[in-house]
Amino acid sequence: MGLLTLLPTVALTWTNTLLSLLAALTLTIALNVAKQLLFRNPNEPPMVFHWLPFIGSTITYGMDPYTFFFTQRALHGDVFTFILLGKKTTVCLGTKGNDFILNGKLKDVNAEEIYSPLTTPVFGKDVVYDCPNAKLMEQKKFVKFGLTSSALKSYVQLIGEEVRQFFSQDGTSKRFAAETGTLDIPPAMGELTTYTASRSLQGKEVRAKFDSSFADAVHDLDKGFSPINFQLPWAPLPHNRKRDIAQKKMTDTYLSIIQARREEIKAKGRAAVDETREEDMIWNLMDCVYKDGVVVPDHEIAHMMIALLMAGQHSSSSTSSWILLRLATRPEIQDELLAEQRAVIGTNEDGSIKDLTYDDLNRLPLHNQVVKETLRLHTPIHSILRAVKSPMTISVPSSTIPQGEQEKEKIYTIPTSHILLATPGVTARTSAHFPEPMLWEPHRWDERPGEGVKHLVPGHLKTEEVEEKEDYGYGEISKGAASPYLPFGAGRHRCIGEQFAYVQLQTVLATVIRDFRFEPVDGSKDIVGTDYSSLFSQPLRPAVVRWTRREKKV
């Protein structure tokens, strides 16, 4: 009886509590809406309307960033602000917006403050964004050892060998033992590009340590780039636990190689070791010294190797997946690629195509266009963020201001409480630059009047044009933010592995297309959606295609 007597009281208490919470939530929403409607600062970019103050537009942005960007552009123009996990985030669209952010001065914008919580648990301490910008520029200079023209030339053969071994009929996995079958593309390309990146960028010894478990470790590290880790990198979430286990495994692997080499030098002497060693990135970093005279510590070498592997693997894994998924819906492009190799590279007596070389890559325009078109439509990073360090002003031309605004040009001030967001993928999906932008069409890059990109593409200059370059401390690179095609960013943080990515992607494409034909499993021409749950865009899994092995002789 006592319990039955208390039940009405308990129910009333819970009801009152829920009503209080509902009232508090309603008041919070009302105050937030009133603040947006009544207290807008006309000197700051327009704010995207949102109901909840902390959540803001986080969910709609996270579900599909590009749909969000284009929707808000139609409402507010090229410059607007939205709430992202409690942070006022100002988006600057168009080529002008890209240049404003990506070529921002060091005193005005900062990448380290934004990315360090996200990248440090993945890469490790004291490298990339977990160190001052000047030190990062020195580290970039160190790793350019593996990105010279001579190094890139040697990678074509190494990458080709890895691809052939991976897809071999008598390979250890037996997944390609038959003449036909199905394949979930993203995990397969993730594993393959782990092998190709480690063998080429990092050397034979590192590659020997890598197996499918390391591909899983790379995947677990990649999950550490979850957007929630901008705010909660320390949270005991399942993906963070896997990230930390993978990071330690890979760090220990690199440290064991470094330690073994130091012991070998101690036992045999440096001269004797130098006579027999294969030059690779670890040897290079072991010999590097910072400008202040400090030899690069072993833990920094290990962490730079992780960062280099992730950089060499991630975008290539995603892009190669998209390439094969797109090609599966375009059998005629597959045939054109094979015909191009036969015509350009030539064939052996048995009808097989001759071995691919680095020089061949520049003579295979359609292969290059397939890669460029895929990078255009599936830019690996959809959002590039910077912290605002000093108030910045940006003028918005009247052509980008929605109808109803009276000013010919609007000037906004972006305060230090904001974060800046550039998204080169938006210009790559804009019809003003690319006709029918959502159509995957490699032939849009053909040199024909009225087709292809309408603005200059970095690396494809006419002889009379001069590309503006700048040296941020690791060699001259193009400032290149005026182009609508910027899959590798621009400015001081432009990806230094751009040329390696093109070499790796074209080599993988050229090697695979010789031996396989791909088609959708269900015959549909539809493409899988995009997974935006990580900082890097990739195909939603599973993404399965049917493969058929081509005849050996044609």
N, C-alpha and C positions, 0 to 999 in steps of 0.2 A: 504493500500500500504506500510505503514511503516513497518508492521510486515513481509510482504512478502520480503521486502528488507533486513531485518535482518536475515531471515532464512538461507541463504547461509553462513553468517558469523558465526552463532551459530553452524551450521553443521561442518564448518571448524574447529572451536574451539574444539568441541567434538572429531573430528577425530584426531586432533593434540594431544589432551590429551590422547586418547586411544593409539595412536602410541607411545607416550612417556612412558606410563605405560608398554606397550608391550616391548619396548626397554629396560626399566629398569629391567623387569622380565627376559628377555633374558640374559642380562648382569649378573644378579644375579645367574642365573642357570649356565652360562658359568664359572663364577668365582668359584662357588661351585664345579663344576665338575673338574676344573683345580686343585683346592686345594686338592681334593681327589687323583687325579692321580699323581701330581707332588710333593706333600709335605707330604707324609705319613711318620709318625714316626715309624721306624722299631722296636722300643722298646715297643711300645704300641700295643694292640690287633688290628687285622685288622678291618677296618671300613666297614660296610655294605653300598654298593653304594646307593646313594639317589640323587634325582634331586633338591629338595627344601631344603634350609639350616635349617629352623626351623621345618618344618613338618617332614623331614627325612623319617623314616620308620613307623611313628606313625599309619598311616591308615592301612597298610598291617599287622602290628603287632596287632592292635586292632581288626581287622576283624576275625582273627584266629591265636592266639598266637602260638599254637603248629605247625601248618603248617609253620609259619614263622621261628620258632626255628629249625625245622628239615631241612628246605631249606637252611638256613644259615650255619647250621652245615656241610652240604655236601660241601658247598663252602669254609668255613673258618676254620672248626674244632670246637673243644669244647669251645673255647674262642674267642669272637668277640664283637665288639661295634656297636651300632646303635643309631640313633638320635631319642629320644622320647620327643616330645614337647620341643625341644630346648636343652635337656639334653643328654650328652654323656652317654649312658647306656651300661655297659659291662656285657655280659651274660657269665656265667661259667656253662657249662653243665656237666653231668655225676655225679657219686657219689663223685668224687674228687672236682668238682665244688660246689656241695651242701655243702660239708664239709668246703671248703675254705670260703664260705660266711656265712653259718648258724652257724658255730662254730668260726667265726671271733672274735678276741678280742675286748673288749669295746673301746680300744684306736684306733682301726683301722676302725671299722664299727659302724654305728649309725642308729637305726631304727626310733627314735623319730623325727628326722629332716624330714624324708621322709613322715611318716604317720600322723603326728600331723595335718597338714592342712586338711587331709581327715577325720580323726576319731574324732577330737575334736568337730566339729559341730554336729556329730552324738551322741557321748557318753556324751559330756559335758566337762566343764573345770576341770582341776586338777586331772584327772585320766588317766590311761593307757599311751598314748604317749604324753599327755599334762602335763607331770611332769618328773623330773629326773629319770633315770633308777633305781636308788636305791629305790626310792619311789614306782615305779611300782613293783619291786620285793616284797616289803612289802605288797602291795595291792594284789598281787597274793597269798601271804601267807595267808592273811585274808580270801580270798574266797575259799581256799582249805578246809575250814570248811565243805562246802557242797559237797566235792568230796572224802570223806573218804569211806572206804569199807562199814562201817555200814550205811552211808547215801545212797550209791549206792544200797545196798540191799533193803532199804525201797522204793526206786524210782520205782522198777519194778512194784509193785502193783499200785502205784499212776499213772504211765504212762499207764499201762494196762487199768485202769478205765477210763482215759481220752479218750483213743482210742475207747473203747467200747461205751462210751457215744456219741462220735463224729459220729460214724457209726451206731448208734442205729436206728432201724426202727421207733421208736416213739420219736425221738429227736425233738428238737424245730425247727430245720431248715427244717425237712421233706424231705431232699434231698435223704435219703436212705429209704424212706417209702415203696417203691416198692420192687419187687424181682430182678429186673434188671434195669440198666440205664447206663448213660454215666457220666464221671467225668473229668473235666479239672484238671489234677493232681497237677501241681505246686502251684496254689493258695490254693487248698485244703490242701496240705501238709504244706504250709506256715502257714495256720490257725491252723492246728492240732499241729504242733510242737511249736507254740506260747503257746498253752494251756499246753502241756506236760512239756515244759521247765519251764514255770512260776509255775506250780503246784509242780514240784519236786525240782527245784533249789531255788525257791523263796518263796514257802509257800502257805498255804490255803488262807490267807487274800489277797495276791497279785492276786492269781488266780481268786478270786471272783470279782475282779475289771475288769478282762479281758473279752472282748467279741469280736465279729467279727470286730468291729471298731478298736480294738487294734491290731488285725492281719493286718488290713489295715495300721495302724500307723507304725508297724514294717516293712511292705513292703515299706512305704514311707521313713523310715529311711535307709533302705537298698539301696534305689536309691541315697542316699547321698554318697555312695561309688563309684559313677561314676568316671572313670579315669580322666575326665576333672577337677575334684575337687582337684586333686593334685596341679594344678596351679591356679584354679579359684573357691575356695570354697565359696567365698563371692559373686559370680556373681548372679544377680537377675533372675536366670533361674527357670522355673516352678518346676523342681524336687528339687531345693534347697529351694524354698518357702514351699513345702510340707514337706521336711525334717525338717525345723525349726519349723513348726506347730506341727509335730509329736513329736519332741524332747521336746518341752515345755509341751505338753499334758502328756507325760510319766513322765517327771521330776516332774510335779505338782502332779501326782498320787502318786508317791513314797513319796514325801515330805508330802503329806496329811496323809499318813499312819504313817510316822515317828512322825509327830507332834501329831497325836492322841495318839500314844503310850506314848509320853513324858507327855502329859496331864493326861493320865491314871495313870502313875507312880506317878505324882505329887499329884493326888487325893487319890490314894489307898495305895501308898508306893510300893517300888520295890519288897519286899518280897511277898506281896499279889498278885502282878501281875505275878511273877515268878511261883507261884503255879498253875496257870490256863493257862498260855500261851503255844502255840505250838512253839517249837524251829524252827527258820527259819533263812535265811540269813540276813534279816534286823536286827533282834535281835542280831545276831552275830556281824554285822558291827557296831551297836550302842555301843557295848562293846569293840571295838578294839581301841588300842592306838598305834601310831607310836613310833619308837625307841627314838625319841626326846621328848616324853612325850605329844605330841599333840593328843587329842582325834579326831577321824575321824569326820570332819564336816558333817552336814546333807546333804549339796549339793553334797559332794563327795560320800556319801552313795547312794543317788539317782542316781548319774551318774555311779557309779560302778554297780548298779543293772541293769541299761540300758545296759552297756557293757556285763554283765553276761548273760542277756537275749539274746542279739544279738549273743553272742558266743555260747550259748546253743541251739539257734534256727536256725541260718543261715545255717551252714554246714549240720545239720540234715535235714532241710527242702529240700535243694537241693538234698542230697544223698538219702533220702527216696523217693523223686520224681523219681530219676533215677532208684531206685530199682524196683518200681512198673512198670515203663515203660519197663524196661528190662524183668521183669517177664512176662509181658503181651505177649511177643514174645516167651516165653519158658514155655509152659503149663506143660511140663514134670518136670521142676524144681519146679513148684508150687506143683505138686503132691508129689514130693520127700520131700519137706519141711513139708507138712502135715503128711506124713508117718513117718518122723523122729520124730515129736512131739508125735505121737501116740506111737511109739516104746520106746521112751526115757522117756517121762513124764507120759504116761499111760492115761487110760480113766476111766470115771465114769460109773455107771451102765446104764445110758441112752445113752452111746456112745460118749458123749462129752469129750473133752480133759481136763485133770485136770488143775488147775490154775498154771500159770507160776511163777516160783520163780527165784531169782538171781542165785542160784546154778545151775538151769537148763540151764542157758545161756552157761555155759562152757561145757555142755553135748550135745549141739546141733551144731556139727561141720559144717553142711551144712548152717545153718543160719548164722554162723560166716563167712563162706566163701563167701556167697552172699554179705554181708556187705563189706568185705575186697576187693572183686573183683570190686565192684561198686566204692569204694573209690580209687582203683588203676586206673581205667579207667576214672573216673570222679572226679579227685582230686579237692576239692572245690576252692582252690586258685592256679591259674596257674602261678603267678609271685610273688616272695618275694623280696622286694627291701631293699637296705641298702645304706646309704651315706658313701663315703670313707673319713675317717678322717686323714689318713696318707698314703703315697704311699705304695702300696702293690705289691709284686711280686708273680707270679704264673707260674709254669712250666707246659708245655703242652707236654705229651708224644708223641713220633713219631707216635704211632698207631692212634692218633686222629687228626693228621695234614694231610690235603689233599695231594694227590700225587703231586709231583713237587717241594715240599719243601725239601731242602737238609739237614737241621739240624735233628739230631736224637731226640733232645729235644729243644723246644723253650721256652725261659723265657721272659715273658712280665711284664712290670711295669704298674700298674694301678694308675694314679694320682688322687689327691683329687678333681679334677674337674669332675670326673666320678661318676656315680651311679652304684652299683652292682645289678645284677638280678640273683637270683637262681630260678630254676623251677624243683622241684622234679617230677612233672608230666611227664617230658621228659624221665627220667630213667624208670618210670613206664610204658612207652609206647615204650620201646626199646627191640628189639628181643633178644639182648644179655642177657637180664635178664628174659624176659617173652616171650616164644614162641608164635607166632601169637598174638602180643600184642594188636591189635585192636579188637580181639575177646573177647566178654564178656563171660567168662567161669568159673563159680565158682569152677568147679571140677579141675581146674589147681592147686588149693591149696591142693588137696588130697595128702596124704603122699605116693606117688608112685615114683619109680625111673624115672628120666628124666622129671617129670612134676612139675608144680608149680614154685615158685620163686627159682632162683638159688643162692641166697645169703640169709644171715641170716635176718629174719624179727624181728624187735623190739618186745619184749614181748613173743617171741617163741624160747627161747634158749634151746640148749641141755644142759644136766646137767654138762658136762665138760667145757662149755664155760662160760666166765665171761664178762658181759656187762659193759662197761665203763660208769660211772655215774659222775655227778657233781652237786653241790649245788650252785645255783646262788642267793640264799637268800630266797627261798620259798620251800625248801626241795629237796632231791636228785631226779634227773631225768636222763634218758639216754641221752648221747650226740648224739648217734644214727644217725649220718649223713652218715654212710658208707653203709646203706641199700638203695636199689633202691626203696623201698616202704616207703615213708615219707609223707602221706597225712596230717599229723598234724605238719609238720616242724621238726626242731631240734634246739638244743642249748638253750640259755637263753630265747628265745622267742617261744620255742616250746609250743604248745597249752596245757594248763594244764587240759583242759576238755576232753582229748582224751578218757579216760576210760568212762566218762559219755556219750560221743557220741556213743561208742560201745553199752553201756547198752540201751540207748534210741533207737537207730536204730534197734537193735535186738529185743527189746520188741515190738516196733511198728510193725516190720515185722511178728513176731510170732503171735501177736494178730490179725492182719488183715488177714493173710493167713488162719486162722481158719474159718473165716466167709465168705470170698469172693474168687472168681475166676476172673481173669482179662484177657482181650484179646484185641487186636487192634480193633478199630471201623470198619476199612475197610478190615481187614484180612491181612494187610501188615505186614511184618517182619521188615520194615524199622524203624529206630529210629529217633526221631526229632533231629534237630541240637542243638548246644549249643549257649546260649546267653552269649557273653563275654563283654556286655556293662557295667557290674558292675565289681568291683574288684573280686567278687565271681562268678564262673561259675555256670550256671544253665540251665535247659532245656528251649528252646524257647517256648513261649506261642503263641497259645494254644497247649497243649499236652494232647489230650483226649483219654481215654480208655473206653472200656465197662466193667462194673462189673456185676457179677451175684452172688447173695447170695447163699451160700451153704446150703444144708439141715441141719436142727438142729440136727437130729439124723442120724447116719450112721451105 
